[in-house]
């Protein structure tokens, strides 16, 4: 799936709060743990864009893959895990806030041995914490 531009869509809630309140671009979703075998490696560059209610995963036009080799199926699983991690972390950090997010992936780094869905799920959680810090939202 490709997207060249994401246009903001306003999603209203009873309290009027939606996440993200504005675009946050160039977020590094990174989780690397090397404490023996197996290790965990996940690294992606993503944008958090206001969108329709829910977490919607998009690949930017010209999205790139670095590092090892990964099939389209592997990449789809890694990206889905990234979005799952984002969803889970937002539910825990911002209860009661409507999530209306396009998660736009620009770059994905893979390691032939150590990249996994688990690592990308954790990277999604880390990315949310980074965005909340950038927005000044207590996490």
C-alpha positions as CSV (number, residue, x, y, z in Angstrom):
1,X,0.0,0.0,0.0
2,X,1.3,3.4,-0.8
3,X,0.4,6.9,0.2
4,X,1.8,10.1,-1.1
5,X,0.1,12.5,1.3
6,X,-2.1,12.1,4.4
7,X,-4.7,14.7,4.9
8,X,-5.9,15.4,8.4
9,X,-9.4,14.2,9.3
10,X,-11.1,15.5,12.4
11,X,-12.6,12.8,14.6
12,X,-14.8,14.2,17.4
13,X,-15.2,12.6,20.8
14,X,-17.3,13.4,23.7
15,X,-14.3,15.1,25.4
16,X,-13.0,16.4,22.1
17,X,-9.6,14.7,22.6
18,X,-8.0,12.9,19.7
19,X,-4.5,11.5,19.2
20,X,-2.4,12.7,17.6
21,X,-3.4,16.4,18.0
22,X,-1.0,17.3,15.2
23,X,1.4,15.5,12.8
24,X,4.6,14.2,14.3
25,X,7.0,13.3,11.6
26,X,10.3,11.5,11.5
27,X,9.8,9.4,14.6
28,X,12.4,6.6,15.0
29,X,10.7,3.4,16.2
30,X,13.7,1.4,17.4
31,X,14.1,-1.6,19.7
32,X,17.4,-3.3,19.9
33,X,18.3,-5.9,22.6
34,X,21.4,-7.8,22.3
35,X,21.8,-9.9,25.4
36,X,22.7,-13.2,23.9
37,X,21.0,-15.4,21.3
38,X,18.4,-14.7,20.1
39,X,18.7,-10.9,20.0
40,X,15.9,-8.5,18.9
41,X,16.4,-5.9,16.2
42,X,13.6,-3.5,14.9
43,X,14.1,0.0,13.5
44,X,11.7,2.0,11.5
45,X,11.2,5.7,10.6
46,X,7.5,6.6,10.8
47,X,5.2,9.6,10.9
48,X,2.2,9.9,13.2
49,X,-0.5,11.7,11.2
50,X,-4.0,12.7,12.3
51,X,-6.4,10.6,10.4
52,X,-9.7,8.6,10.8
53,X,-10.5,6.8,14.1
54,X,-8.3,3.9,14.7
55,X,-4.7,3.1,13.8
56,X,-4.2,2.9,10.1
57,X,-0.9,1.6,8.7
58,X,0.4,3.1,5.5
59,X,3.6,2.8,3.5
60,X,4.9,6.1,2.2
61,X,5.7,6.3,-1.5
62,X,9.3,5.4,-1.9
63,X,9.4,3.5,1.4
64,X,12.8,1.7,1.8
65,X,14.1,-1.4,3.4
66,X,17.7,-1.6,4.7
67,X,19.8,-4.3,6.2
68,X,19.0,-7.9,5.5
69,X,16.6,-9.5,3.1
70,X,12.9,-9.7,3.9
71,X,10.0,-11.0,1.8
72,X,6.9,-8.9,1.3
73,X,5.1,-11.3,3.7
74,X,7.8,-10.7,6.4
75,X,7.6,-7.0,6.0
76,X,3.8,-7.0,6.2
77,X,4.1,-9.0,9.5
78,X,6.7,-6.6,10.9
79,X,4.6,-3.6,10.0
80,X,1.5,-5.1,11.4
81,X,3.4,-5.8,14.6
82,X,4.6,-2.2,14.7
83,X,1.0,-1.0,14.4
84,X,-0.1,-3.5,17.1
85,X,2.6,-2.1,19.5
86,X,1.5,1.4,18.8
87,X,-2.2,0.5,19.4
88,X,-1.4,-1.3,22.7
89,X,0.8,1.5,24.1
90,X,-1.7,4.2,23.2
91,X,-4.5,2.2,24.9
92,X,-2.4,2.0,28.1
93,X,-1.0,5.6,28.0
94,X,-4.1,7.5,26.8
95,X,-7.2,5.7,28.1
96,X,-10.4,7.5,27.1
97,X,-8.7,9.4,24.2
98,X,-9.9,8.6,20.7
99,X,-7.0,7.5,18.6
100,X,-7.3,8.7,15.0
101,X,-3.9,7.9,13.5
102,X,-2.2,7.1,10.2
103,X,1.1,5.4,11.0
104,X,3.1,6.1,7.9
105,X,6.2,3.9,7.5
106,X,9.1,5.5,5.5
107,X,12.0,3.2,6.3
108,X,12.3,-0.3,7.7
109,X,15.5,-1.9,8.9
110,X,15.7,-5.7,9.1
111,X,18.4,-8.1,10.3
112,X,18.4,-11.6,8.7
113,X,18.4,-13.4,12.0
114,X,17.4,-11.0,14.8
115,X,14.4,-9.1,13.4
116,X,11.0,-10.4,14.6
117,X,7.4,-9.4,15.1
118,X,8.1,-9.2,18.9
119,X,10.9,-6.6,18.2
120,X,8.6,-4.6,16.0
121,X,5.8,-4.7,18.5
122,X,8.2,-3.3,21.1
123,X,9.5,-0.7,18.6
124,X,5.9,0.5,18.2
125,X,5.6,0.9,22.0
126,X,8.8,2.9,22.1
127,X,7.7,5.2,19.2
128,X,4.5,6.1,21.1
129,X,6.5,7.1,24.2
130,X,8.8,9.2,22.0
131,X,5.8,11.0,20.4
132,X,4.2,11.6,23.8
133,X,7.4,13.1,25.1
134,X,7.7,15.3,21.9
135,X,4.1,16.5,22.4
136,X,4.6,17.1,26.1
137,X,2.1,14.6,27.2
138,X,2.9,12.8,30.4
139,X,3.5,9.1,29.7
